[in-house]
């Protein structure tokens, strides 16, 4: 939930309806454990199918923002759903951050 979101609101040029914040990219690096990588990819697939999954909760005081646990309770993701401007296959999403639990063994 940073200034990157304001820039995202202005940039409408992305092809994919799910946009990742720069802070999320390190979790997609080759040296990340397979468990963490698969949990992040599971989140992307789940968001593409259901912009507000059953386990998602609204972030208090932030309209359109949600938090959702990752698969296997590895961590938590926060994202924004842009209402009113659906993409070709659903509303546009901005994944702002993914926090991995400190006690996850192979991170």
C-alpha positions in Angstrom: 0.0 0.0 0.0 2.4 2.6 -1.2 2.9 5.3 -3.8 3.3 2.7 -6.4 -0.4 2.2 -6.3 -1.0 5.8 -7.3 1.2 5.4 -10.4 -0.6 2.1 -11.2 -3.9 4.0 -11.2 -2.5 6.3 -14.0 -0.7 3.6 -16.1 -3.4 1.8 -18.1 -0.9 0.3 -20.5 -0.3 -3.2 -18.9 -1.7 -6.1 -20.9 -2.1 -8.5 -17.9 -4.8 -7.6 -15.5 -2.7 -8.7 -12.5 0.2 -6.3 -11.8 2.9 -7.0 -9.3 4.7 -4.4 -7.2 8.5 -4.4 -7.5 8.7 -5.7 -3.9 7.1 -9.0 -5.1 9.6 -9.8 -7.8 12.3 -11.2 -5.4 9.9 -14.0 -4.6 10.0 -15.1 -8.2 13.8 -15.4 -8.4 15.4 -18.8 -9.1 17.0 -19.0 -5.6 13.6 -18.9 -3.8 12.4 -22.2 -2.4 9.9 -24.3 -4.4 7.4 -24.0 -1.6 7.4 -20.2 -1.6 7.4 -20.0 -5.4 4.5 -22.4 -5.7 2.5 -20.5 -3.0 3.0 -17.3 -4.9 2.0 -18.9 -8.2 -1.0 -20.4 -6.5 -2.0 -16.9 -5.4 -1.8 -15.6 -8.9 -3.9 -18.4 -10.3 -6.5 -17.9 -7.5 -6.7 -14.2 -8.0 -7.2 -14.7 -11.8 -10.1 -17.0 -11.1 -11.6 -15.2 -8.1 -10.5 -11.5 -7.5 -11.7 -11.9 -3.9 -11.1 -15.5 -2.8 -13.1 -16.9 0.1 -10.3 -16.5 2.6 -9.6 -12.8 1.6 -10.5 -10.1 4.1 -10.9 -6.4 3.4 -8.2 -4.1 4.8 -9.9 -1.7 7.3 -9.9 1.9 6.1 -8.6 1.1 2.6 -11.5 0.6 0.1 -10.7 -2.0 -2.5 -7.7 -3.5 -0.6 -7.7 -7.1 0.6 -5.4 -9.4 2.5 -5.3 -13.1 1.8 -3.2 -16.0 3.3 -0.9 -17.9 1.0 -1.2 -21.6 0.5 0.1 -23.8 3.3 0.1 -20.6 5.6 3.5 -19.6 4.2 2.6 -15.9 4.5 0.1 -13.1 3.6 -0.5 -11.1 0.5 -2.1 -7.6 0.2 -3.6 -6.5 -3.0 -6.0 -4.0 -4.6 -9.0 -4.7 -6.8 -9.9 -1.9 -9.2 -13.6 -1.7 -9.4 -15.5 -0.2 -12.3 -12.9 -0.9 -15.0 -13.0 -4.5 -15.7 -10.3 -5.9 -18.0 -11.0 -8.4 -20.7 -11.2 -11.3 -18.3 -12.1 -9.5 -15.0 -11.2 -6.6 -12.8 -7.6 -5.3 -12.6 -5.5 -6.3 -9.6 -2.4 -4.8 -8.0 -0.4 -7.2 -5.7 1.3 -4.7 -3.4 3.2 -7.0 -1.0 3.7 -10.6 0.0 5.0 -11.2 3.4 6.6 -14.6 4.1 6.4 -15.9 7.7 9.7 -15.8 9.6 9.2 -19.3 10.8 8.9 -20.8 7.4 11.7 -23.3 7.3 13.0 -23.1 3.7 12.8 -19.4 2.9 
